Amino acid sequence: MTEITKCTSNEPLAIVHEYFQASDFIIGGITSLITIPTVPPTFGENPHYSFNDDFLILTKYYQHILALIFAVKEINETPHILPNITLGFRIYDNYAGTYTSYATMKLFSRQKKFIPNFNCEIQNKLISVIGALYSGISFKMAHILSIYKVPQVTYGSPLHKNDSSEAYSFYQMAPNEAHQYKAIVQLFLHFRWTWIGILFKEEDGERFVRTISSMFSPHRICVAFLKRLKPFYLGTILDDLDWLVEMYLFLMRSNANVVIIYERNMMILRMLLYLPQMELVPKEPKGKVWIMVAQSDLASYFYQRKWDIQVFYGALSFTVHSNEVPGFRQFLQTVNPLSRDDGFIKNVWAYAFDCMFPKLLPTEKTNDLCSGQEKLETLPGAFFETTMSSYSYGVYNAVYAVAHATHAMWSQHFRQRKIVNGEQTFLQDLQPWKTLPISSCTESCLPGYFKQKQEGKQFCCYDCFLCPEGRISSQHDTDVCSECPLDQYASKKRDSCIRKTTTFLSCDDPLGMSLAILAISFSLFTLLVLGTFVKHHNTPIVKANNRDLTYMLLVSLLFCFLCTFQFLIPPGNIICLFRQISFAIVFSMAVSCVLSKTIIVLLAFMATKPGSRVRKWVGRKLAISIVLSCSLIQAAICTIWLATFPPFPEMDLHSETTEVILQCNEGSVTMFYSVLGYMGFLATSSFTVAFLSRNLPSSFNEAKFITFSMLIFCSVWVSFVPSYLSTKGKYMVAVEIFSILTSSAALLGCIFFPKCFLIFLRPHLNVKEELIRKKL
């Protein structure tokens, strides 16, 4: 019999009203189940063919079809959505975009007849089209769908409309791609990846490169290389082998260890990474991190069944959020090729399980027959996933969006269609692991170094130099090293600031302890000498040259030794005020005693001449007057010092790198050196008088010993000035203490050692007769 069908012209009318006259609504679907042809397609090929060896099937994408079937089934079983209406669907494969226009036109025709621009099924009305996986295909479909004002809900790649496509009716289930761009930049900043390679394919890849590159520069991320992946087919793989090898060697030898892949199904990348297993290229050391965008999917073809997938371990993949839909996993378990015939399942089953369905006699025997008892959940994820993928979730939501919109129009509760958006998506968190490589033009500058741009290269290429002394950089890839605060110093590696320790010259310090031991020793020697002279006060050697001056000198020297302990106490307001003052007055008294001794010796010799009037000046009063007057002058200078600009405690932050020195600031430098200058004047005067008196006849003449002691004394304090000025911190204090001890010890030793020698070892010479005999 011949079927007679009444067909009406399918004119592009405003067909909303026709929807309400229909008993069943149809959702059209354009899928990309078959994505890669084995040979380049030829224009004008007969579209009326089924699956054959000219195309390869990605069985993983069959889940998109099952998601649509499951959603329609759920809606038809839900009474409150489209009551009394059956929602139907048609699905056509576009054969990798080769027959997109043909498949789109089929949606408007009767299921078993194809009469372009004529509607032969008035019972079913096409209300929407869901498609497709790739945006390029969606735009091709829009050229036809927009004529008939049929909306298209896309579930695949995000659409980027241009001026010519603004009139197209698109409803996009995929999230805005701008979120992915931001996530990629944040990922690179987190791991400090600044040297990035990009592999891309198709027109969408060019747009991706333009957009992501513009976002890299503000964050100082550089593109190491851009490589376009050329399309190739299994039938021409031998012709493309040289290109594959060249691309593999380039990738493995590039110093960009992080590479973004903008490819739909990772086929070319898997081919590249499989080359070492085919022994076509040398095995290069691993260490590349592959960044796969949300548009990419790791799906396998039948010939890749035994390929090692470990080459992708360590790769990072962005994906669109997907919820686990209740009942979907159980629905997948019911899928059986023997009980269902949707035009796709047997071919998918054969490719997925590497088996075949008998086409001839039922009694034909083969070891590779499909039993129909195979389970989809036993397939690896690269062939099929039982967890709903993000794309399938988009299809599921798209069906519900269309159903709810249709329900709103049908119930007339809304005059305007309302599309229920899918749940807001977000990118899954990516946790770092321990073998992540660094991808940069040059090695990252470690803390403690700063970077300097290499001439003639991009800003991502730079040299690393150690921070100057006293400066630090605490982060990687620092442009400029920074100074530490005054109370901190740079670490040895110059990567952090360390707080300085507060210190001063104390008895706990080895140097301070040594000086303290010397001071104690000299003080004990002074006490020993003083005790000896007190014990032998009636002997001629003690009486000679004014016994009272001798006692005053020994007491002054004792205080000189003891005053050094003021310099070993923590500097404070009281200590800083009195340690220089007390030292100056006591030391001036000691030098005044020496000066008085030399003057008395000189006057005593002059008084022995007949008729000399000098005799009346020689006596105890003169000696006391000289000592008091000289000491009072020094006291007056110190009083002026205290009244004008007295010493005060301070912290020296600059002298030592690792320490803050507590010290006394002398206040007025002029007054400090005035005090030293006056002591120098007394010492010089004493040395001069002693030098002039050195040859005077006397058994116990001290002039020679005083001359030698004052020579040492003056030498010490002359060398003190440059030494004091050339040192800093606590070493300045040590120089002053050492000068005090040395000069005082010179006076003690040179003047009193010869006398002690006579008292203890030559007592027979310590008699008046010997003194008279020596004079004669």
ABEGO torsion letter per residue (X at the ends): XBBBBBBBBBBBBBAAAAAAABABBBBBBBBBABABBABBBBBGBBABBBBBAABBBBAAAAAAAAAAAAAAAAAAABAABGBGBBBBBBBBBAGGGAAAAAAAAAAABBAABBBBGBBABAABBBABBBOBABAAAAAAAAAAAAAAGBBBBBABBBBBBBAAAAABBBBBABBBAAAAAAAAAAAAAAAGBABBBBBBBEAAAAAAAAAAAAAAAAAGBBBABBBBBBBBBAAAAAAAAAAAAAAAAAAAABABABBBBBBAAGAAAAAAAAAAAAGABBBBBBGBBBBBBAABBBBBBAAAAABBAAAABGBBBBBBBBBBBBGAAAAAAABBAAABBAGAAAAAAAAAAGBBBBABBAABBBAABBAGABBAAABBAAABBABBBAAAAAAAAAAAAAAAAAAAAAAGABABBBBBBBBBBBBBBBBBBAABBBBBABBBBBBGBBBBBBBGBBAABBBBBBBBBGBBBABBGBABBBBBBAABBBBAAGABBBBBBBBBBBAABAAAAAAAAAAAAAAAAAAAAAAAAAAAAABAAAABGGAAAAAAAAAAAAAAAAAAAAAABBBBAAAAAAAAAAAAAAAAAAAAAAAAAAAAAAAAAAAABBGBAAAAABEAAAAAAAAAAAAAAAAAAAAAAAAABBBBBBBBAAABAABBBBBBBAEBAAAAAAAAAAAAAAAAAAAAAAAAAAABBBAABAAAAAAAAAAAAAAAAAAAAAAAAABBEAAAAAAAAAAAAAAAAAAAAAAAAAAAAAAAABAAABBAAAAAAAAX
